[in-house]
């Protein structure tokens, strides 16, 4: 009997022990990650320690930055992999949504490099954008990193079940996101008000979940977690000394509710990890390694508790696999939603890749950037979904409802003097895919610029331009005598030459890539060269001059009609201070008809080309080398389109070519060759110290005589300073030429127009 009792006791103890072991094996651990902007990088450090102690995470819930880190971890990335990813990420570029210059069409390049300020102007009311950024760069990166789980629609089916929180901006209610397209969901959760455009998911307008629920502990418990690890990177209510930016003030407003909620939620967290992140701000992404380290340090304080938890789980480690981020894909179908004002051809042309061909992810990203650079879309969200043969690209567009803009700029230089520009731009002016723009320029010289462009992407686009330009410059009277019928008066050394140019163009353009374009067009030009100097002064007995009349003397006053073609390749990363890329621009004009003011017109042609490249010699030291040349074909005696070198600047009309060491309009000839080199040292961010040199041969029929291949006749050098300001480049150059022993200072402020 005693033996039977002992046997039953042993069986009961074994059964109880098995039940306890089974209970420990069923312990479900949930991880809650709060929002906190850049402070959320501390989650990565905490995850490193959690992994090292052997704790197995069964559920993850996060908000804002906690949602982003949590989703990546839930999809299979290890903490070490996340650390590597975030260390090489340029958050400043991602957040600012800076679209690379290579993503812009030639029209868009000109547009972005002309105006200092652009504001919506619908119904003649000026308004301001909803946010600084559309978050496109961040979204692109999330799609790439999460490509391996692109077909997971229910977040419970991720390697670790996951959810995140957002806020309905219309109702103020919290929104739980546990299904859908993962990059879209976590982007909505992290859409900080005023920094990013609100997200739209299933007809709900969503912003940062931290506004109402920055620590989703209850939601994680409902998933099935009975043990909670929480990593809290929220900061409490800040003092007045800390509220030194709009972002900090908005965060303070958001924290009014969540700080009080945390008092209760902290008590229900089994292992509460609170890194010391008080010295960091929500935008301190450049201090990422230090923030990650603070997360490790904070988690190490709970290492004993984490180790005990791992033992209760019987040492079952988190089953994580190494993830290879997407580098290529094959898109078989393109599905476009939300394009009411822009055609499928326009959108497909901007994407610039063929279906059913394997492409690198960078090419997809480039195509999305091309769409974003147009400014026609408030948000571009897309999903990559498997279809058996490859991948569907579901492109969901939110078109920008604003179709009219007012843009402004200011400029000063030594040729055009002071100028203020006011622009009106209207999209969908006559047709879908088009844009009309009008610049009115006030200042020392009245000018205007009108453009109409119908963008068809891959196909032939259509454009109309009209430009009116005037300026005056003191020049050597000998230049006029050698090119026009003018009095040979040795007492007149210089005159003030007034230049008026009205150019109208109609053209077709096709763009193989955003950097490479072919253009064919027709042009009308009214060209006037005149002066008041010859009529304003008469020579008296003492060889002094006094004003007598306001009549003008015209050297040229003709209408010219021509056909032209252009080939342009531009991969410079910046127009004014390039650090990399190549440039090629060629232009050929065939002048067919003229009103012939000087009675000397015959058909003739003008061709010119410019080629250049920029290299990095050492960190922050760049070398820009360029060469160019031009020539005239035909026996016409028209000299109005001859090349004239001298001065410094951009966007000169006709064939006026900048040349250091000489004043504007100094070196004439119907043909020329020029070499240019510039060293640019960026000694501080956006501050440039430059040294430049140029050499040239300029004369009539230079290529026919072979003189273009001889030692340069003209040379000039310059030392300058450049600043990238909000108005555009500020540049000052001291230049000199050993040929003539002369020097000049050239100064300009703002974008050239």
SULCOR-V919338 format. One record per backbone hydrogen bond with DSSP energy under -0.5 kcal/mol. CO is the residue of the C=O (numbers start at 1). NH is the residue of the N-H. If there is no record, write none. Layout:
co=CO nh=NH
co=CO nh=NH
This chain:
co=1 nh=5
co=2 nh=6
co=3 nh=7
co=4 nh=8
co=5 nh=9
co=6 nh=10
co=7 nh=11
co=8 nh=12
co=9 nh=13
co=10 nh=14
co=11 nh=15
co=12 nh=16
co=13 nh=17
co=14 nh=18
co=15 nh=19
co=16 nh=20
co=17 nh=21
co=18 nh=22
co=19 nh=23
co=20 nh=24
co=21 nh=25
co=22 nh=26
co=24 nh=27
co=27 nh=29
co=28 nh=30
co=28 nh=226
co=28 nh=227
co=29 nh=58
co=29 nh=59
co=30 nh=229
co=31 nh=61
co=32 nh=34
co=32 nh=231
co=33 nh=63
co=36 nh=39
co=37 nh=40
co=38 nh=41
co=39 nh=42
co=40 nh=43
co=41 nh=44
co=41 nh=45
co=42 nh=46
co=43 nh=47
co=44 nh=48
co=45 nh=49
co=46 nh=50
co=47 nh=51
co=48 nh=52
co=49 nh=53
co=50 nh=55
co=51 nh=54
co=55 nh=57
co=58 nh=161
co=59 nh=31
co=60 nh=163
co=61 nh=33
co=62 nh=165
co=63 nh=66
co=64 nh=67
co=64 nh=68
co=65 nh=69
co=66 nh=70
co=67 nh=71
co=68 nh=72
co=69 nh=73
co=70 nh=74
co=71 nh=75
co=72 nh=77
co=73 nh=76
co=74 nh=160
co=78 nh=82
co=79 nh=83
co=80 nh=84
co=81 nh=85
co=82 nh=86
co=83 nh=87
co=84 nh=88
co=85 nh=88
co=86 nh=89
co=89 nh=91
co=90 nh=94
co=91 nh=95
co=92 nh=96
co=93 nh=97
co=93 nh=98
co=94 nh=138
co=97 nh=99
co=100 nh=103
co=101 nh=104
co=105 nh=109
co=106 nh=110
co=107 nh=111
co=108 nh=112
co=109 nh=113
co=111 nh=114
co=111 nh=115
co=117 nh=408
co=119 nh=406
co=120 nh=127
co=121 nh=124
co=122 nh=125
co=133 nh=197
co=135 nh=139
co=136 nh=140
co=137 nh=141
co=138 nh=142
co=139 nh=143
co=140 nh=144
co=141 nh=145
co=142 nh=146
co=144 nh=147
co=144 nh=326
co=146 nh=149
co=147 nh=150
co=149 nh=152
co=151 nh=153
co=153 nh=155
co=153 nh=180
co=154 nh=157
co=155 nh=158
co=155 nh=162
co=161 nh=60
co=163 nh=62
co=164 nh=177
co=165 nh=64
co=165 nh=209
co=166 nh=175
co=167 nh=169
co=167 nh=207
co=168 nh=172
co=173 nh=168
co=175 nh=166
co=175 nh=177
co=176 nh=178
co=177 nh=164
co=178 nh=155
co=180 nh=182
co=181 nh=184
co=181 nh=185
co=182 nh=186
co=183 nh=187
co=184 nh=188
co=185 nh=189
co=186 nh=190
co=188 nh=191
co=189 nh=209
co=190 nh=192
co=191 nh=208
co=192 nh=195
co=192 nh=196
co=194 nh=132
co=195 nh=133
co=199 nh=206
co=201 nh=204
co=204 nh=201
co=204 nh=206
co=205 nh=169
co=205 nh=170
co=206 nh=199
co=207 nh=167
co=208 nh=211
co=209 nh=212
co=209 nh=213
co=214 nh=35
co=215 nh=217
co=216 nh=220
co=217 nh=221
co=218 nh=222
co=219 nh=223
co=220 nh=224
co=220 nh=225
co=221 nh=224
co=227 nh=30
co=228 nh=230
co=228 nh=270
co=228 nh=271
co=229 nh=32
co=230 nh=232
co=230 nh=273
co=231 nh=34
co=231 nh=233
co=239 nh=242
co=239 nh=243
co=240 nh=243
co=242 nh=244
co=245 nh=249
co=246 nh=250
co=247 nh=251
co=248 nh=252
co=249 nh=253
co=250 nh=254
co=251 nh=255
co=252 nh=256
co=253 nh=256
co=254 nh=257
co=254 nh=258
co=255 nh=259
co=256 nh=260
co=257 nh=261
co=258 nh=262
co=259 nh=263
co=260 nh=263
co=260 nh=264
co=261 nh=264
co=261 nh=265
co=262 nh=266
co=263 nh=267
co=264 nh=268
co=265 nh=268
co=266 nh=269
co=268 nh=270
co=270 nh=272
co=271 nh=230
co=271 nh=273
co=272 nh=274
co=273 nh=232
co=273 nh=275
co=275 nh=277
co=277 nh=280
co=281 nh=284
co=282 nh=38
co=283 nh=285
co=284 nh=287
co=285 nh=288
co=287 nh=290
co=287 nh=291
co=288 nh=292
co=289 nh=293
co=290 nh=294
co=291 nh=295
co=292 nh=296
co=293 nh=297
co=294 nh=298
co=295 nh=299
co=296 nh=300
co=297 nh=301
co=299 nh=302
co=300 nh=303
co=302 nh=306
co=303 nh=307
co=304 nh=308
co=305 nh=309
co=306 nh=310
co=307 nh=311
co=308 nh=312
co=309 nh=313
co=310 nh=315
co=311 nh=314
co=313 nh=316
co=315 nh=317
co=318 nh=320
co=323 nh=325
co=327 nh=361
co=329 nh=359
co=330 nh=332
co=330 nh=391
co=331 nh=356
co=333 nh=335
co=333 nh=393
co=334 nh=336
co=335 nh=395
co=337 nh=397
co=338 nh=340
co=341 nh=433
co=343 nh=347
co=344 nh=348
co=345 nh=349
co=346 nh=350
co=347 nh=351
co=348 nh=352
co=354 nh=357
co=357 nh=331
co=359 nh=329
co=360 nh=363
co=360 nh=364
co=361 nh=365
co=362 nh=366
co=363 nh=367
co=364 nh=368
co=365 nh=369
co=366 nh=370
co=367 nh=371
co=368 nh=372
co=369 nh=373
co=370 nh=374
co=371 nh=374
co=371 nh=376
co=372 nh=375
co=376 nh=400
co=379 nh=398
co=381 nh=396
co=383 nh=385
co=383 nh=394
co=385 nh=392
co=387 nh=389
co=390 nh=387
co=390 nh=388
co=391 nh=332
co=391 nh=333
co=392 nh=385
co=392 nh=394
co=393 nh=335
co=393 nh=395
co=394 nh=383
co=394 nh=396
co=395 nh=337
co=395 nh=397
co=396 nh=381
co=397 nh=399
co=398 nh=378
co=398 nh=379
co=399 nh=401
co=401 nh=403
co=403 nh=427
co=404 nh=121
co=405 nh=425
co=406 nh=119
co=407 nh=423
co=408 nh=116
co=408 nh=117
co=409 nh=421
co=411 nh=419
co=412 nh=749
co=413 nh=417
co=417 nh=413
co=418 nh=444
co=419 nh=411
co=420 nh=442
co=421 nh=409
co=422 nh=440
co=423 nh=407
co=424 nh=438
co=425 nh=405
co=426 nh=436
co=431 nh=434
co=433 nh=455
co=434 nh=428
co=435 nh=453
co=436 nh=426
co=437 nh=451
co=438 nh=424
co=439 nh=441
co=439 nh=449
co=440 nh=422
co=440 nh=442
co=441 nh=447
co=442 nh=420
co=447 nh=441
co=448 nh=468
co=449 nh=439
co=450 nh=466
co=451 nh=437
co=452 nh=464
co=453 nh=435
co=453 nh=455
co=454 nh=456
co=454 nh=462
co=456 nh=459
co=457 nh=511
co=461 nh=509
co=462 nh=454
co=463 nh=507
co=464 nh=452
co=465 nh=505
co=466 nh=450
co=467 nh=503
co=468 nh=448
co=469 nh=501
co=471 nh=499
co=473 nh=475
co=473 nh=497
co=475 nh=495
co=476 nh=479
co=476 nh=480
co=477 nh=481
co=478 nh=482
co=479 nh=483
co=480 nh=483
co=480 nh=484
co=484 nh=486
co=487 nh=489
co=488 nh=490
co=489 nh=492
co=491 nh=493
co=493 nh=477
co=495 nh=475
co=495 nh=497
co=496 nh=498
co=497 nh=473
co=497 nh=499
co=498 nh=530
co=499 nh=471
co=500 nh=528
co=501 nh=469
co=501 nh=503
co=502 nh=526
co=503 nh=467
co=504 nh=524
co=505 nh=465
co=506 nh=522
co=507 nh=463
co=508 nh=520
co=509 nh=461
co=510 nh=512
co=510 nh=518
co=513 nh=516
co=515 nh=570
co=516 nh=512
co=516 nh=513
co=517 nh=568
co=518 nh=510
co=519 nh=566
co=520 nh=508
co=521 nh=564
co=522 nh=506
co=523 nh=562
co=524 nh=504
co=525 nh=527
co=525 nh=560
co=526 nh=502
co=527 nh=558
co=528 nh=500
co=529 nh=555
co=529 nh=556
co=530 nh=498
co=531 nh=553
co=532 nh=536
co=533 nh=537
co=536 nh=548
co=538 nh=540
co=538 nh=546
co=540 nh=543
co=544 nh=540
co=546 nh=538
co=552 nh=554
co=553 nh=531
co=556 nh=529
co=558 nh=527
co=559 nh=595
co=560 nh=525
co=561 nh=592
co=561 nh=593
co=562 nh=523
co=563 nh=590
co=564 nh=521
co=565 nh=588
co=566 nh=519
co=567 nh=586
co=568 nh=517
co=569 nh=584
co=580 nh=573
co=581 nh=614
co=582 nh=571
co=583 nh=612
co=584 nh=569
co=585 nh=610
co=586 nh=567
co=587 nh=608
co=588 nh=565
co=589 nh=591
co=589 nh=606
co=590 nh=563
co=590 nh=592
co=591 nh=604
co=593 nh=561
co=596 nh=599
co=600 nh=637
co=604 nh=591
co=605 nh=633
co=606 nh=589
co=607 nh=631
co=608 nh=587
co=609 nh=629
co=610 nh=585
co=611 nh=627
co=612 nh=583
co=613 nh=625
co=614 nh=581
co=615 nh=617
co=615 nh=623
co=618 nh=621
co=620 nh=682
co=621 nh=617
co=621 nh=618
co=622 nh=624
co=622 nh=680
co=623 nh=615
co=623 nh=625
co=624 nh=678
co=625 nh=613
co=626 nh=676
co=627 nh=611
co=628 nh=674
co=629 nh=609
co=630 nh=672
co=631 nh=607
co=633 nh=605
co=639 nh=642
co=643 nh=669
co=644 nh=657
co=645 nh=666
co=645 nh=667
co=646 nh=665
co=647 nh=659
co=653 nh=656
co=655 nh=644
co=655 nh=657
co=657 nh=646
co=659 nh=647
co=659 nh=662
co=662 nh=647
co=666 nh=668
co=667 nh=645
co=669 nh=643
co=671 nh=699
co=672 nh=630
co=673 nh=697
co=674 nh=628
co=675 nh=695
co=676 nh=626
co=677 nh=693
co=678 nh=624
co=679 nh=681
co=679 nh=691
co=680 nh=622
co=680 nh=682
co=681 nh=683
co=681 nh=689
co=684 nh=687
co=686 nh=724
co=687 nh=684
co=688 nh=722
co=689 nh=681
co=690 nh=720
co=691 nh=679
co=692 nh=718
co=693 nh=677
co=694 nh=716
co=695 nh=675
co=696 nh=713
co=696 nh=714
co=697 nh=673
co=699 nh=671
co=699 nh=702
co=701 nh=705
co=702 nh=706
co=702 nh=707
co=702 nh=708
co=706 nh=709
co=707 nh=710
co=714 nh=696
co=716 nh=694
co=717 nh=736
co=718 nh=692
co=719 nh=734
co=720 nh=690
co=721 nh=732
co=722 nh=688
co=723 nh=725
co=723 nh=730
co=725 nh=728
co=727 nh=751
co=728 nh=725
co=729 nh=731
co=729 nh=750
co=730 nh=723
co=731 nh=748
co=732 nh=721
co=733 nh=735
co=733 nh=746
co=734 nh=719
co=735 nh=744
co=736 nh=717
co=737 nh=741
co=737 nh=742
co=742 nh=737
co=744 nh=735
co=746 nh=733
co=748 nh=731
co=749 nh=412
